[in-house]
Amino acid sequence: MLPFHKAVEDDFNAVNQLIIEQLHSDVELVENIGHYLVEAGGKRLRPLLALLSANALGYPERGSQHLNLAAIIEFIHTATLLHDDVVDISNMRRGRLTANAKWGNAPSVLVGDFLYSRAFQMMVAIGDMEIMRILSNTTNTISEGEVQQLVNVKNPKVSEANYLQVIYKKTAALFEAACETTAVLAGASAAQRQALKQYGYHLGLAFQLVDDVLDYEGDSAELGKNVGDDLAEGKPTLPLIYAMREGSDTQAQVVADAIRNCAAEQLQEVVSIVQATGALTYTGKLARDQADLALAQLQFLPDNRFRQAMAELAEFSISRSY
């Protein structure tokens, strides 16, 4: 367990138990797949954001709905992973077979739908229309991002602006929502709510930028997924976009052809190009800038150990190797 998890260890354990309880279904396959996903672990950063934000604002002294909110956030995220893996035809996540590789595409999609609907049932139980508004809009935004990314597959002409829009929708939007909904729940001031929203936004962008770097320089065993998956799926992420923009005509053509052909066999050649053009350094610097913007928002929160844990989380987002 990382230091920023330990700051809310009791809450985190309570959320894990709540997730297991909320996975209950009369349909055995739903529970089998649900528990398989829970047991796979993962960093659980999105629910962690809800717990850290709530504690930073002192909410647990007044209630326990932050635990339900954290579980809701994790269910939404897990549902997107189930659907993602089907769309991407992925076979490994968190160091083990994906649900679609183990049970097939149809069960994965349908259990993803179950998790979405369970999340909305839990939202209704919280009984706050503003929280429902934020999370329903966020879920819609994530879906748009998935479609936009699908449209971009095998397209080497995707711009940096388009790429940043996609990673906001697919990743940062839920980070942002986890923080903002907690602010609503805790009755935070307008300044604190905006600061938490911006913290989540910038942290989510930093996190995804680093993910896209690790896809070209990470270790499969440590990452828990295959290195080079983005290239194999024809996804034009920022390291590739930058390499095509700043590299020679020959280098740009090699990368463009690899994207069009989903050429996983060209991974080493493409890695050499993104390294030679400084694409990974550029992407990493952009991640650092986003993490700094996230850190700047913490000044609006009470100075306590939970705010410090949120600062540590921002640093972890860009220094991690998995």
Long-range contacts (C-beta under 8 A, 24 or more apart in sequence): 2-316, 3-309, 3-312, 4-48, 4-52, 4-309, 4-310, 4-312, 4-313, 4-316, 5-48, 7-52, 7-55, 7-305, 7-306, 7-308, 7-309, 8-48, 8-51, 8-52, 8-55, 8-306, 8-309, 11-51, 11-54, 11-55, 11-60, 11-66, 11-67, 11-70, 12-44, 12-47, 12-48, 12-51, 14-67, 15-47, 15-51, 15-67, 15-70, 15-71, 15-74, 18-67, 18-68, 18-71, 19-71, 19-74, 19-75, 22-71, 22-75, 22-118, 22-122, 23-118, 25-114, 29-103, 29-107, 29-111, 30-111, 30-114, 32-103, 33-99, 33-103, 33-107, 33-108, 33-111, 34-111, 34-114, 34-115, 36-99, 36-102, 37-78, 37-81, 37-82, 37-99, 40-93, 40-94, 40-95, 40-96, 41-94, 42-94, 44-74, 45-175, 45-207, 45-313, 46-73, 46-74, 46-77, 46-174, 46-175, 46-178, 47-71, 47-73, 47-74, 47-178, 48-313, 49-73, 49-175, 49-178, 49-179, 49-182, 49-200, 49-203, 49-310, 49-313, 50-178, 50-179, 50-181, 50-182, 52-306, 52-309, 52-310, 52-313, 53-178, 53-179, 53-182, 53-183, 53-186, 53-196, 53-306, 53-310, 54-182, 54-185, 54-186, 55-304, 55-306, 56-301, 56-302, 56-304, 56-306, 56-307, 56-310, 57-182, 57-183, 57-186, 57-188, 57-192, 57-301, 57-302, 58-186, 58-302, 59-182, 59-185, 59-186, 62-186, 63-185, 65-126, 65-185, 66-182, 66-185, 66-186, 68-122, 68-125, 68-126, 69-126, 69-131, 69-178, 69-181, 69-182, 69-185, 70-178, 71-122, 72-119, 72-122, 72-123, 72-126, 72-135, 73-174, 73-177, 73-178, 73-181, 75-115, 75-116, 75-118, 75-119, 75-122, 76-115, 76-116, 76-119, 76-135, 76-138, 76-139, 76-142, 76-174, 77-174, 78-112, 78-115, 79-112, 79-113, 79-115, 79-116, 79-119, 80-112, 80-142, 80-146, 80-170, 80-174, 82-108, 82-109, 82-111, 82-112, 82-115, 83-108, 83-109, 83-112, 83-146, 84-146, 87-146, 87-150, 88-229, 88-233, 89-233, 90-225, 90-229, 92-224, 92-225, 92-226, 93-224, 93-225, 94-224, 94-225, 95-221, 95-224, 95-225, 96-224, 126-185, 128-184, 128-185, 130-184, 131-181, 131-184, 131-185, 134-177, 134-180, 134-181, 134-184, 135-177, 135-181, 138-173, 138-174, 138-176, 138-177, 141-169, 141-173, 142-169, 142-170, 142-173, 142-174, 144-169, 145-169, 145-170, 145-173, 146-170, 149-235, 152-235, 152-236, 153-233, 153-234, 153-235, 154-234, 154-259, 154-260, 154-261, 154-262, 155-236, 155-259, 156-236, 156-240, 156-244, 156-255, 156-256, 156-259, 156-260, 158-236, 158-241, 159-241, 160-238, 160-241, 160-242, 160-245, 163-236, 163-237, 163-238, 163-241, 164-205, 164-238, 167-204, 167-205, 167-208, 167-209, 167-212, 168-201, 168-204, 168-205, 170-208, 171-204, 171-205, 171-207, 171-208, 171-211, 172-200, 172-201, 172-202, 172-203, 172-204, 172-205, 172-207, 172-208, 173-204, 174-204, 175-200, 175-201, 175-203, 175-204, 175-207, 176-200, 176-201, 176-204, 191-300, 192-300, 192-301, 194-300, 195-297, 195-298, 195-299, 195-300, 195-301, 196-297, 196-301, 198-293, 198-294, 198-297, 199-294, 199-297, 199-298, 199-310, 199-314, 200-294, 201-294, 202-290, 202-291, 202-293, 202-294, 202-297, 203-290, 203-291, 203-294, 203-313, 203-314, 203-317, 205-287, 205-290, 206-287, 206-288, 206-290, 206-291, 206-294, 206-314, 206-317, 206-318, 207-317, 209-238, 209-283, 209-284, 209-286, 209-287, 209-290, 210-284, 210-287, 210-317, 210-318, 210-320, 212-237, 212-238, 212-239, 212-283, 213-239, 213-280, 213-283, 213-284, 213-287, 214-321, 214-322, 215-239, 216-270, 216-271, 216-274, 216-280, 217-271, 217-275, 217-280, 218-321, 218-322, 219-321, 219-322, 222-321, 222-322, 223-322, 224-322, 227-267, 228-264, 228-267, 231-258, 231-259, 231-262, 231-263, 231-264, 231-266, 231-267, 231-270, 232-262, 232-264, 232-267, 233-262, 234-259, 234-260, 234-261, 234-262, 235-259, 238-279, 238-282, 238-283, 238-286, 239-274, 239-279, 239-280, 239-282, 239-283, 240-270, 240-274, 240-279, 242-274, 242-277, 242-278, 242-279, 242-282, 242-283, 243-270, 243-273, 243-274, 243-277, 243-279, 246-277, 246-278, 246-279, 246-282, 247-273, 247-276, 247-277, 251-276, 251-277, 284-318, 287-317, 287-318, 288-318, 291-315, 291-317, 291-318
